[in-house]
């Protein structure tokens, strides 16, 4: 029994020391310095007109997907809705994170 407890505490001690060593080796927590390299880099700027049209279209498509999900509940066609959602999410995320 005592041997088991000793092994567990040895393991915990080794893990803690390993984490402390890594922290000291790398200096600080990643991103704590404030300088963050954005990956991917910011994309091209799009006009407010284009942005508005894309946002409206993505919102309309999201509404239609929600309506289809409710009206097609239990039918096999609901299985294809994630294939459509990919396009709506692609536009939404590209606008949100400036990835054009």
C-alpha positions in Angstrom: 0.0 0.0 0.0 2.7 2.5 1.0 4.7 1.5 -2.2 1.7 2.4 -4.4 1.2 5.8 -2.7 4.9 6.5 -3.1 4.8 5.6 -6.8 1.8 7.9 -7.4 3.5 10.8 -5.6 6.7 10.2 -7.5 4.7 10.3 -10.8 3.0 13.5 -9.8 6.3 15.1 -8.7 7.9 14.1 -12.0 5.0 15.6 -14.0 5.1 18.8 -12.0 8.9 19.2 -12.3 8.6 18.5 -16.1 5.9 21.2 -16.5 8.0 23.7 -14.4 11.1 22.9 -16.5 9.2 23.5 -19.8 7.8 26.8 -18.4 11.3 28.0 -17.4 12.8 26.8 -20.7 10.3 28.7 -22.9 10.1 31.7 -20.6 6.5 32.5 -20.4 3.0 31.5 -21.5 2.5 31.7 -25.3 0.8 34.9 -26.3 1.5 36.7 -23.0 3.8 39.2 -24.5 1.0 40.8 -26.5 2.6 40.2 -29.9 0.5 37.6 -31.7 1.3 36.5 -35.2 -2.0 36.1 -36.9 -2.4 32.9 -38.9 -3.5 33.2 -41.6 -2.6 36.9 -42.2 -5.4 39.4 -42.7 -7.0 39.1 -46.1 -7.9 41.8 -48.5 -10.4 44.6 -47.5 -13.8 44.4 -49.1 -16.1 47.3 -49.6 -18.9 47.9 -47.1 -21.5 47.4 -49.9 -20.1 43.9 -50.6 -19.7 43.1 -46.9 -23.4 44.1 -46.3 -24.6 42.0 -49.3 -22.6 39.0 -48.1 -23.8 39.3 -44.5 -27.4 39.6 -45.6 -27.1 36.6 -47.9 -25.4 34.5 -45.2 -28.1 35.5 -42.7 -30.9 34.7 -45.2 -29.3 31.3 -46.0 -29.0 30.6 -42.2 -32.7 31.4 -41.8 -33.7 29.1 -44.7 -31.6 26.3 -43.3 -33.3 26.7 -39.9 -36.7 26.6 -41.6 -35.8 23.5 -43.6 -34.5 21.7 -40.5 -37.9 22.3 -38.8 -40.0 21.4 -41.8 -38.0 18.4 -42.9 -37.7 16.9 -39.5 -37.6 13.1 -39.7 -37.1 13.0 -43.5 -33.9 11.7 -45.1 -33.3 15.1 -46.7 -32.2 16.6 -43.3 -29.0 14.6 -43.7 -27.9 17.0 -46.5 -28.3 20.2 -44.5 -24.8 20.1 -43.1 -23.6 20.1 -46.7 -25.4 23.4 -47.2 -24.4 24.9 -43.9 -20.7 24.6 -44.9 -21.3 27.4 -47.5 -23.1 29.7 -45.0 -20.4 29.2 -42.4 -17.6 29.8 -44.9 -19.0 33.2 -45.7 -19.8 34.0 -42.1 -16.3 33.1 -40.8 -14.5 34.8 -43.7 -16.4 38.0 -42.9 -15.8 37.7 -39.2 -12.1 37.0 -39.4 -11.2 39.1 -42.5 -10.0 36.1 -44.5 -10.9 37.2 -48.1 
